[in-house]
Amino acid sequence: MLWPIVLPFQITGVAFLLAAVLLTATRTPRKWTRIKTLLISSIAAIVLFIPSCTGVMLVADSIRFGHFHYDSFDAIPDFRSQRYMPRAASNIEMHKHANGYRARYDISATDFKAYLDGLWTKYGEHSAVERGGFMDEGQTVAPELFNHTFDGLNWSCPATAIVYYSPFEGDGGGATYYFDADAGLMFQRTGFW
């Protein structure tokens, strides 16, 4: 849940530590003693830490979150975005956010069935909900639900898309798949913490 702030925290912490060490080592300004320089630079680092961390986070988030396109699963650069994504997925359009992603990609019915069965075989016993325990699983997706789930992405609800679920973690992490087998087109909403 707090993973998005770890990188900005680390970058800001290292930058301020290096600044304090360099300022203390060079005694800048020259009229100050090393102790006075260390004290003032440390206080400045404490006061400026949260605003600086926020700025670093805004820059980092603009790079790691948003809309992306990948030709294949192997082109996805981070393991969180590969989570609950079939290796056979291709032509992947992904909208990443801090706690998951929404994606649209091509996959055959055979590849998807094998992937989903494998997920349930491997992780099903740890799922917070049993397979088939979701009330709309295996049914045609309701256009209102689809439009709400993928709001802002301008994706059209396929008339024959069926709803499937991955095993769900106790904290709510998991994926919902909206699969149009006739077109070989998948729409996916994934959440993780």
N, C-alpha and C positions, 0 to 999 in steps of 0.2 A: 504494500500500500504506500509506503514512503520511498520506494526505490527511485522515483523521479528526482528527489531532492539530493540523493547521495552524490551524484557527479558534480552538480553546482557547489555543494558543500565542500567537496574535496578540492576542486579547483580554487575556490575562494580561500580556503584554509591554507593551501600550499602557497598561493600568491602572497597572502599577508605574512606568512611565516618567513618567506624569502625576503620580502620587503623589510621586515623588522630586523632580520639578521644582517642584510646588506647595509641598512642605515646605521645599525649599531657598530658594525665593523668599520665603516668609513667615517663614523662620527659626523654625519651631515646634519645640521650645519656644524662647521668646525669649532665653533665656540662652545658647543655642548659637550658634556662628558658622555662617556659610553652609557653609563647608568641612566642619565637623563634622557638620552636618545632612545634607549630601550624602553623606558617607562612611557615616554610620549608616543612612540610608535606603537606600543602595545595597547595603550588606551585608544588611540586612533583606530587600530584594527578592530577592537571590540565594538566601538561605536559605529563604525562603518561596515561591520560584517554583514548584518542582515540586508541593508540596501544593496551592497555589492553582490551578495549571494543571489538576491532577487534579479539583479541585472544579468548575472551570469546564467541564471536559470532561464530567463527570457530568450537569451541568445541560443542556449543549448536546445531549448524546446522548439525553437523555430527550425532547427536542423533535424531533430530526431522525431518530431511529430508533424502530422499533416498528410497530404496526398502523395502517394508514391506508386510507381509502376515497376514490376519485376517480370522478366520473361519466364522465370521458373522459380521453383522453391529454393534451389541452391543460390539464387541471386539475392535472396533476402539476407541482409547483413547482420541481423540480431536474433538471438534465440527466442526472445519473447514474442517476436512477430512470427516466428515459425511454429509457435505453440498452437496445437490443434489444427495445423494446416497440413493437408495431405502432400506427400513428396511428389505426387504425380500432377499437382496443380501447375497450370501454365497460364501465361497472359494475365498475370495477377495485378489487379488494381486494388490498392490498399489505402485506407484512411486510418492512420495510427493516432492514438491518444494515450494519455498516461496509464490508463488501466485496461487497455485492450486495443482492439482494432475492428474495423468493418472491412470486408473484402469481397471482391467479385473476381471469379476466375473460371477457367475452362478445366473440366475434368470429365472423364468417361464414367458411366454408371458402374461399370465393372471395377474401376480403380477406386471410386468412392466407397462402394460397398465393402471391398476388401479392407480399405483404410478404417472405416467405421467399425467393422467387425473386429479388426485387430486392436483398436482402441479399447473397445469394451472387454475383449478377452484379457488384455494386459492390465487395465485399470478399473474394470467394472466392479470388482469387489471392494474398491475404496471409494466408489461413487456415493455421494450423499443421496442420490435418487437412483433407484433401480432402472435398468433398461426397460423402456415401455411405460415408465411411471409418470411421464409428462403427459398432461391431458390432451395436447394437440399433436403429439408425436405420430407421424405417419399420415397426417391429414394434409389436405391442400391448404396452403398458407392464405390467411385472410388478408386482402389488400390493405385494409386499415392498419393491421399490425406490421405488415411489411413496410408500408410508407412511414410509419412511426419509427421503426427500427433503423431505417436507412434515410431518415430525414436529412435533407440538405445535400444528398449525393446525386440526385437526379437519376436514380436507377428505377426502372419500371418493374412492377411486380409481374413475374411470369404467371400466366393463367394456370399452368400445371405444376407449379413448384410445390414440393412436399417438404414438410418440416421434420428434421432429424436433430438429435441431440448427442453430444459427446458425454462421457462420464463427467459429472460435476463434482468439483472439490467442495469440501465442507464450508469454505469461505466464499463460495459462489463462483469460483473460477470455472470456466468451461466454455463450450461453443454451441451455438445454435446454427444449424445448416438449413438453408432453403434451397433445395435442389430441383432444377428443371432437367430431368433425365433426357427428355426429347432433344433439348438444345445442348446438353452437356455443359450447362452453366450453373455455377454455384454462387450463392450469396451467403456470406458467413458473418456472424457477430460473435466475437470472442472477448471474454473478460478474464482478467487475471489480477492478482494482488501481489 
